[in-house]
Amino acid sequence: MLGKGVVGGGGGTKAPKPSFVSYVRPEEIHTNEKEVTEKEVTLHLLPGEQLLCEASTVLKYVQEDSCQHGVYGRLVCTDFKIAFLGDDESALDNDETQFKNKVIGENDITLHCVDQIYGVFDEKKKTLFGQLKKYPEKLIIHCKDLRVFQFCLRYTKEEEVKRIVSGIIHHTQAPKLLKRLFLFSYATAAQNNTVTDPKNHTVMFDTLKDWCWELERTKGNMKYKAVSVNEGYKVCESVTRWLASKRSSINRRQKEKPHLYLEGDLRQFGLPAYFVVPTPLPEENVQRFQGHGIPIWCWSCHNGSALLKMSALPKEQDDGILQIQKSFLDGIYKTIHRPPYEIVKTEDLSSNFLSLQEIQTAYSKFKQLFLIDNSTEFWDTDIKWFSLLESSSWLDIIRRCLKKAIEITECMEAQNMNVLLLEENASDLCCLISSLVQLMMDPHCRTRIGFQSLIQKEWVMGGHCFLDRCNHLRQNDKEEVPVFLLFLDCVWQLVHQHPPAFEFTETYLTVLSDSLYIPIFSTFFFNSPHQKDTNMGREGQDTQSKPLNLLTVWDWSVQFEPKAQTLLKNPLYVEKPKLDKGQRKGMRFKHQRQLSLPLTQSKSSPKRGFFREETDHLIKNLLGKRISKLINSSDELQDNFREFYDSWHSKSTDYHGLLLPHIEGPEIKVWAQRYLRWIPEAQILGGGQVATLSKLLEMMEEVQSLQEKIDERHHSQQAPQAEAPCLLRNSARLSSLFPFALLQRHSSKPVLPTSGWKALGDEDDLAKREDEFVDLGDV
């Protein structure tokens, strides 16, 4: 009975804390009731990885119904990960778990992936942080990839409990220095073993040649030029000297938290070594305000319109400096706004769009819906699922992002206008919106290489502060905002609605989001290219030490075997047909929908506000014609957007042309594979999209087989076709959350919370209805 009381984690009488190590052997409480082997599971360490602390006789709980069963093993903490080494690891190594990550195992958690740590004291769950006076009998770890791990420590030696709990808390929550990240230990240890994937053709945009190639590809080289004014980060170094001269005044202005003021200024280093500006712009203007106030080119449309971005000038109190800034901006505006030849529409994302605080708050609420500790908690929250989902506002934020991208697309595509995105540092919402616009308008960005190049250009070289936004250093929780994850969620909406238009799958997007927290890749662990090159030793030419050569996340062979990588490529992707010379004559590089889009003046909006007509005349008289014009233009914008949006969706889809998402209420969905993949109760055995995909692949194989027979008759050799994911074909039973939740054993009968189901009758009635439930495990 004592053994049963230890394993059971929920309900029942409170078990007294033993004053001894244990009178029950681990073999007696093992879930599988098998004899535990004496063979110790080996801990696999990466180059440069060091073991910090460990504890034996630890039970890792497995969710199943209202009871909790455990697997016996060791819990270890290294300077890279937390790992659980179970005694039945060999049982898990079967043919069905073929989608494996070679870097992170099923029971591994990178230190950067830890979100919250909880301890259970006398059946009460409390957040753990800092130095502990009392140590928990149960450890719960919530991960940023939404996994939940529960470890029972009742049968672990007291000294080991203190060591492992303190070690995990310290190494996951204590503030770190950049140079102390495992990224540098791994790069140093694997210096001579780093091999670049020869199949990786992602454009990194770290050379002038890359930017010239992108200008040529988009036909933007007629109006824009690639510049090297910041080569060697000369502009950034001038900012460094400027900050040093102002350091004393910074300390006087913010005596309490001077580092916060400095942090904002240091983000001016986001300017890459090479970038693109309008051709008429003098290069010396870039250095005047350390790169701020300069229109930086993002992308050019087929009709000549362009997407630009600009970071705001530093706020100043001095009237003289303000006048200088105004004159500078007037000159810049005249350079890019030359009607009727060049018309620019500005979008101020800092004041007229989402705030980072809104994104942070929404996601904090949203993620709690998926961090489920046990089956009972799942069914408790299932009753109020829709109200909790709506109150988080996460889906509404996704909708607003997509809508803003469509509005900008309409300006460029239908009105042939340049669009200038404005933001304080042009490194958060500018990255998000500009990437979405290019994804909708440029089919190249919907290929895997094109998508990876887009992220390199707009996010990595665009100076998105991954280090701060992911809080990798644990220095400031307020700076942690999932802007990049929001972007991936928006991309998933497009992939989900238009699968044939994308060369990559939702599984690709999911593992890309997981890669945010794997510190062996440099892609998502720096705030700017300048910060990366400075810390990797690439700036100084006279240094004796060899610069470190870091991996990029785009080398997928580091994480997955070729067999598993097939799940990252969409077999339903419709490749662009190649045209022969006769067909190319007379071809214009335009989207097929361009000519059908209405170009007539929009009608006045039929939706009038309360007393709108009565107040229009008063506004014009009191505030002048300028404010009245802004109000009317807002109505016109909505009309143009609606007409453009409805017109596009009324026609058949060209997967190699303009691509717009549906943004009406139910069309914006939860990214089930990413958010629900670790919850056994949420999966559908033999159902979901994977079942549909499996049938489509069968049809594709039949068509391909027939094509091969036809080719054999004509004695011609066909080019090798992309192989359909064999993991789908070989799996006997698939889950809706494949490939992350393959054949998880669980009971489908919910533990119904009686407090929310009184209308169904008393508990006796519910017990009588037990037979009404269908056990999906037997289907």
N, C-alpha and C positions, 0 to 999 in steps of 0.2 A: 504493500500500500504506500510505503514511503516513496518508492520509486515512481509510482503513478502520480503522487502529489507533486513531485519535482518537475516532471515533464509537463503536466497540465499547467497552462499559463493563464487561463481565464476561468472566472466563476469559481463556486465552491468555497469551502472554508479557507481562511488564511493560513498558509503553511508556516509553522515557526521556523525561524532562521536557525540552521544547525550550528552548534558550537564545535563541530568537528569537520574534518575534511569530507568524509563520506563513509557510510557503511554499505552503500549500494554501489556495485561495480557499474561502470559505464555500459558494459555488455547487456545489463538487465534493463536499461532504459533506451536502448537503440531502437529506432523506429522500425527498421526492416527485420528485427528479431533474428539477425544473423550474427554469427560469431565474428567479433571484430578481429581483424588480422593484426598481428604484431608488427607488420611492416609499416614503417613510418613514411608518410607521403613527403616527397622531396619538394622543397621550396625553390622555385625557379626565379633567379635574379637576373635582371637586365645588366648590361655593362654599366658600371658605376653605382649600382644599387647596393645599399647596405642594410643589413638587418638591425633594427633598433631595439625592439622588445618583443616578447612573445608570451603566451599563456597556453597551457595544456588543459585537458579535461574540460573543454568548452563545448556547449551544445548550441548548434545553429538551428533555430526553430524553422519549421516549414509550415506554411499556412495550409490548413485543411479543416473545413467545417468550423465548429466552435472550439475544437481542441487544438492544441499545438504539439506537434511531434518534433523531435530533434535528431540531428545527426552529430555524432561525437567527433571531435577533432581539435586541431590547434588553431589559435588566433594569433596572427603575427602582424607586426607593423614595421615597415621599412621606410626609407626616406622617399619612396615613390608611391607606395600603396599600403592598404590594409588588406590582408588576405586570410581566408579561412581554408585550412587544409583538412578536409574530411577524410575519414578512413574508408569511405566507399567511393572515392574519386574514380576508380576503375569502372564502377558500375555505370557512371555517367558517360563514360567514353564509348559511345556506341555509334552506329552508322547514322542515326537520326539527328545527331547534334553536329552536323557538318558545317553549319555557319558559325564558325568560331573566330574570335579575335585572337590573333597570335600574341598580342601585347597584354591585353586585359582578359583574364579568365572569368568564368561565370561567378566565382566567389571572390573576385578582386574588386577593390574600390580604390581608385587613385585618390591621393590626399586632397587634390583640388576638386574632386567630385563630391566630397562630403558637404552636405548642406547644414544639417542640424544633428546634434547628438543628445539622446535622452537616456536617463537612467530610471529604473523602476525600484522604488524603495517601499517595501510593505504594500505592494500592489498599486502604488501611486507613481504616475509618470511625471518626471521633472526634467527640465532642460539642464544639461551639464555644461559648465564652462569654468575656466580658471582652476584654482586649487580646491580640491575637495576635502572636506573633513570626514565625510562618510562615503563609502563606496557602494555602488548599486549591486543588486543581486541579478539584474538583467540590464543589458545594454541594447539600445535601439538606435540605429543609424539611418537617417534619411539622406538619400543621395540626390544630387542635382539632375541625374538622369531618371529620377523618380523611382529608383529601387528602394526597398525597405529591408534592412537586415536586423534580425533579432538574435541576440546571443545570451544564453543563460550562463551565469558565472557562479552559481551556487556550489558547484562541485570543483571549482578551481581554487588552488591555494591562495590564501589571503595576500601573500607577498606578490604573487603573479597578477592578481586582480588589480592591485594598486599600480603595479608597473605598466600593465597593458592599458588600463583606463586612462591613467595620467599621460602616458605616451601618445595615445590617440588624440586626446583633447589638445595637448600641446602642439603636436605636429600638424593638426588640421585647423586650429583656431588662432594660434599665436601669430602676430604680424611677422612678415618675412622681409628680407632684403632680396632685391632682384637677383643678385649674384648667387644667392643661396638656393635658388630653385633647382630642382632635379634636372631641369633642362640642360644646365651647364655641366653637371656631373656626367650625364649621359653623353653629351657632345664630346667631352674631353676623353672619356673612356673608349668611345666608339669612333674616335677620330680617324683611324686607319681602316675601319670596317664599314664606313658609310658608303652605300652603293645607291646611286640614283637610278630610278626606274627608267629604262630607255624608251618605254612606251608613253611616258608622261610628257606631253607636248603643251602643257599649260604655259601661257604667256605670263611671265612673272612681273613685267613692267618695271624692272630694275635697271634697264638700260635705255639709252636714247633711241636705239634701234627698235625696241618694242613699241614705243609710243609712235614712232614714225610709221610702223607697220599698221597700227590701229587706225591712224589717220588715213592711211591709204585704203584700208579695208572699208571704212565708212564714208569715203569720199569727203572727208573733212579737211583735207590738206589744202583746199582752195582758199579757205578763210582763216585757218588756224595753223599754228606752228608749235613744234616741240622745242622746249628751251632747256638749257643746262645751267641756268643762272645759279641754281642751288647745288651744283655738282660739288661733291665733297662737303655738302651741307654748310656752305659758306653763309647763307642767310640764317640758318639755324645757329651757327656759331656767333653771328652778330647779336642774336637774341640772348645767347648765353652771356655775352659781355654786357648787354643792356640790363639783364637781370642782376648781374653782379653789382652794377653801379647803383641799382635801385634797392638792393637788399636791405640797407639800413632804413630806408623810408618805408619798406614793406613791414619791417618789424615794428616801426612806430605806429603804422596805421592798423595793424592787427596784432596787438601784443599777446592776446589770448591764444589765437590759433594762426600763427604766421604761415605754417606749412600749407594751410588750405588756400591761402592767396597765391603762394608760389605754385601750387599744383595747377591752378587755372592757367597761369602764365606759361608753365612748362608745356602745356598742350599746344602751344604755338609751334612746337617742333614737328607737327604733323605733316609739314610740307615735304614731299618726296624729293629725291635728288633730281628727277626729271619729271616734267609735266607739260601740259599744253595750254596755251593762252591764245587770244585773238591776235591775228597777224599784225594789226596796226599798233598793238600795245608795246611801248618801249620796255625793254627788259629791266632797265634801272628802276622802274616803278614798283617792281616786285619787292625790292629791298627797303622801300620807304617805310612801310609799316609791318615789316617782318612777314610778308606774304598775305597779310589781311587786306581785305578790300580789293582783291584781285579776282576777276572772273576766270575760273579754271574750267577748262573744257572737260566734259564727261563723254559726250557721244553726239554724232551727227546723223540726222535722218536722211532718207533718200531724196527728200524734196529740198534739202539745203538748210532746214531749220536745225538748231542745235540745243543741247541741254548743257547748261553751265551751273556752276556752284560758286558761292563766295562766302567767306567767313567775315563776320562783322569786325569793324575797327574797334580797338580798345576804347572803353568808356573813359572820357576825360572831363574834368571839371573846369579847366582853364578855357576861357572864351577864345583866346588866340589859337590854341591847339584845335579847338572845335571848328574854327573858321578854316584852318588849314585842311582838316579832314573833309569838310564840306566841299572845298574847292577840288580836292583830290578825287572825291567820289563823282563830282559833276563831270570831270574830265574823263573818268573811266566810263561813265554812263554814255557820254557822247561817242565814245569809241565803239560801243557795242550796239547802241540804239540810234540807227540812222534811217528813219522812215523816208520814203516808203520801201526802201530796199531791205533794211534790217529793223524788225520790230521786236522788242524784248518785253516779255511779261515777267514780273518778279513774283516769287512765292516766298513769303517770309515764314519759314517753318518754326521759328522760335516763338512767334507771338500768335500766329493764326492757325496753329495746328496742335498736335499732341504735345504734352510736356513729358519729360522723362519720369517725373514723379507719378504721372498717371499710368505709364507703362509698368513701372515698378510695383505700384499698389495693386494693379489689376492682376499681374502675374503671381504676386504673393498669395492672393486669394485663390486664383485658378489652380495653382499647383497643389494646394491642400486637398483638392477633390480626388487626387490620384495617389497621395501618400497614405496608403491604407495599411494599418498594422495587422488586421486580421479579417476573417470572413464576416464576423458579426458587424464590425464597423462598416464594411462595404454595404451590407444590406440596410443598415441604419441610415446611411446617407443616400441610398438609392431612392428612397421615398421623396426626398426633397432635392433630387438631382437637378432638375431644370431651374428651380428657383436659385439654387446655389450657383449654377453655371451662369445664369443671367446677371446675378448680383456681382459676379467677378468682373464683368465688362470686357473680358479678354477677347471674345469673339467680335464685340463691337469695335474694339480697337483695330483688329485685323480688317474689318469692313472699312473703317475710315482710312486706313493706309491704302487699301486697294482703290478706294474711291478717289483719293487724292492723286494716285498714279494715273488713273483713267482721265481725270481732268487735265493733267499735264499732257498726256498723250493726245487728247483732243486738240489742245492748243497747237501742238507741233504737227500733228497729222492733218487735221481739217483746216486750221487757220494759218498754217505755215509760219508760226511765230517761234522765236527763240524763247526759251524759258530759263530764268536765272533763279536758282534755289539759294535762299539766304538762311544762315544759321550762325549761332555765336561762334562755333569753331568749325562748322561745316564737316563734322566728323561723326554725327549720330544719325539724325533724321535725313540729312542730305544723302548719306550712304544708302539708307533704306529706300527712299523714294526714287533716287536716280537708278538704283539697281532694278527696282520693279518696273520702271518705265522702259528700260532697255530690254528686260525680259519679255515685256508685252510687244515691243516694236521690232526687236531684232531676233530673227530665228536662230542666228549663230549662238546667241546666249542660251538657247534651249538645248544645245548639245552639251555633253559632259565637259569637253575641253573648253568650250565657250563659257559655260557657267563658272568653271573654276577660274578662268581668266578674268571674268567679270568680278568675282570676289577679290581676286588679287588687285585689280585696278581700283575698284571703288571702296573696298574695306581695308585691305592691308596697306596699299600705297596711299589710299585716301586718308589714312591717319586715324581710323577708328580705334579708340582706346580699349582694346581687348583686355589688357592687363587690369584696368580699373573696372570696366563694365562686367567682367567675370569675377572680379575681386580675387584674383589669383594670389595676391600678396596679403590678403586679409587685413588691409590697413584702414579701409573705410567702407563700411557696409552701405552707406548712403549712396556711394558711387556705383554700386552693383545694380545694373539695369540690363535686362535681357533684350537689347535692341537687335542683336544678330539673330537670336532665337525667334524674335518676332518676324524678322525677314524670312527665315526658313519656313515659318508657319504660313506666311503669305504665299510663298512659293509653292508650298504643299497644296494650298487651295487651288492654284492654277494647274498643278500636276493632277490633282484629283478630278478636276472638271474637264481637262483636255489631255488625257493620257497619251494619245498618239503624237502630240506636239513636242514631247520631251524625250531625249535620249536616255535620261536617267530615271530611276524609280524613287518611290517614297522611302524604300529601304536605304537608298543612297543618302537621302536627306536626313534620315534618322541617325545613321552612323556618322554623318558629318556633324550633327549636333552633339553626339557623344564625344567626338574628337576635340571639342572645346576644352576638355578637362584632362587630356593626355599630354603630359609635359615632356614628350620627346620630340614633338613637332614645334617648330618656331612660329608657325602661321598665326596662332591665336594667343601668343604669350608676350606680345609687346604692344606699346601704345602708339608706336610710329616707326617708320623705316629708320629714322635717325637714331632712335633709342636702340633698335636692334643692332645696327651696324656699329654703333659706339661700343656696345657691350660684347660684341663678338670679335672685336679687334680688327675691323676692316677699314677703320678710318685712317689710322696712322700708318704711313708707308715705311717709317723707320723702325718699327717694332721688330724685335728678333723673333718673337713667338709667332707661330703660324696661326692665322685666323681660324676660328672654329667653323666647321662646316655643318650646319644643322639640317635635319630632315624637314621636308614640308609635308603637310597632311595629304597632299595630292599623290604621294607615293603610296598607293593603296596596297601594294604588295607587302609593305611592312606589316600591315594589320591583317590582311586576308590572303588566303591561298587562291590561286586562279579559279578553282571550282566555286568558291564562295563569292568571288568578284562577279560572277555571272548574274548574281541577284542585284547588282548595282546598275546593270544595263537593262533598259526597257526593251523587251522583245517585240513590243507593239509599236515601237517608234517608226514613224513614216519618214523615210529619208527623202531628201529633196531630189526629184528626178533630174537626171543629166540631160541637157538639151543638145541636139546636134547643131552644126553650123547653120543649117537652113532655118531652124527654129529660132536661133538667137538673133537673126536679122530682124530689125524692127522692134526688138524687145526693149522695154523701158523698165528700169529697176525701180518699180513701184509696187506697193501692196495692191492686190487685186480689188480691194474694197475702196481704194482712194477715190475713184471716179464716181462711185455710187453714193458717196457721203454728201449730205446736203450742204451747200455753201451759201444758202439764202439767209437773210437776216432773220434772227429769231423773233418770235412773237413775244409780247409782254406776258409775264407770268400770270396765270389765272388765279394763283393762290395769293390772296391778299391778307395781310395781317389784320388784327383787331384795330379798327379806326385808321387803317393804313391810308385810305384815300383822303380822309379828312386831315391827316397829319402831313401828307406829302407837301402840300402848299406851304405849311408852316415851316417845315424843315428848309425848304428852298429859300424862304425869306430870312430866316434867322441864321442859318449856317452857311448860306451861299451856295453857288452852283456846284462848287467842287465836291462838297459832301453829298449833294443830291446825285451827282454823276456816279459816285462810288456806290450808292444804294442801287441805282438802276443797273450798273454793270454787274452787281452781284446777282440780280435777277436774270440778266442776260447770260451769265455764266452757267446758272442752273439749267436754263433752257437749252443752251448749246450742249451741255453735258448729257442731258436726257435724250435729246435728239440723236446725238452721236452714239450713245450707248444703245438705245432702242434700235437704231438703224443697223448697227453691227450685228446684234443678236437676232435680227430678223432674217439674216442670210446664212447660207451654209458656211461652215468653218474652213478656212484655208490654213492648214497647220504650218505653212511656211510663210505666212504673212502676219498681219496684225492679229493679236490674240488678247481678248478681253475676258475677264472673269465675270461670272454672275455674282452680284453682291446683295441680292435680296435676302431677306430674313433667313429662311432655312437653307439657303445655298452655302452659307458660311458654316462649316462643320468643325467638329473636334478632330484633331489629328490623332485618330485612334491608335495607330501603330506605335507612335512615340509615347503617348500619355497613358495608354491602357495595357501596354505589352507585359507588364510585370504583375498584373492582377488576374489570377486564374479564373475568378468568377466572371470576368468580362469577355473571355474568349468563347468563340463558337466553333466547336469541333466540326470540321468538314464544311464550314460555311464562310461567309464573308467574301471579300474581293478575291482572295487567293483561290477560291473554288472556281470563280468565273475565269480568272487568269489561266488556271490549269486546263480548263476546257478549251480556251482559245489557243493555248499552246499545242494541244492535241490536233486541232484543226490546222494550225500552221505546219505541223510536222507532216500531216497528210498532203497538204498542198505542195510542200517542199519535195516530198517523195514522188509525187506525180510529175513535178517539174524535172526532177532528175531523170525519170524514165523517158520523158520527152527529149531531154538533152542527149541521152544515150542513143536514141534513135537517129538523132542528127549528128552523132559522132563528135559532139563538142563537149568540152570540159567546162563545167560551171565554176564560177568563182566561189570560194568557200563562204558558206552562209554563217551568220552569227548563230551560235548554238543556243538553244533554249535552255534555261536554267535546269540542270539535271536534278537539283535538289527538289524541285517541284514534282518532277516525274517519278522519282524514286521513293518519295515519302508515301507510306501507305495511308496515313491519316493526317490531314492538314488542319491547322488551327487558323482562325480568322486573324490571329496576330503573328502568323508565320513571317519571318523565320525566328522571331525572338521568343515565342511561346509555343514550342512544338511539343505536343502530347504531354501537357502538364496534367498530372493526375489530381483531380479534385472532385468533390461532390457538388452537384448543381443545385441541391436543395437548399434554399436560403433559410437562415435563421430569422424569421420574421419578427421585427420589433413590435410587440403587442401594443405599445403606447401609441403607435401611429396607425393601428389597424383595428381600432375599436368597432368601426362600422361593419367589419366582417364578422363580428361575433366574438364570443369569449374564447379563452384558450382551448377549451375542450373542442369547440367547433373547428379551430385551426388544426388540432391534432387529427380530427377525423378527415380533414382535407389533405392529409399528407400524401395519400395515394394518388391525388390529382396531379402531383408534380411528375414530370417526365425526367428520368435520369438520362441526361445526354451522354453519359459515359458508356451507356449500353447501346446507343444508336449506331 
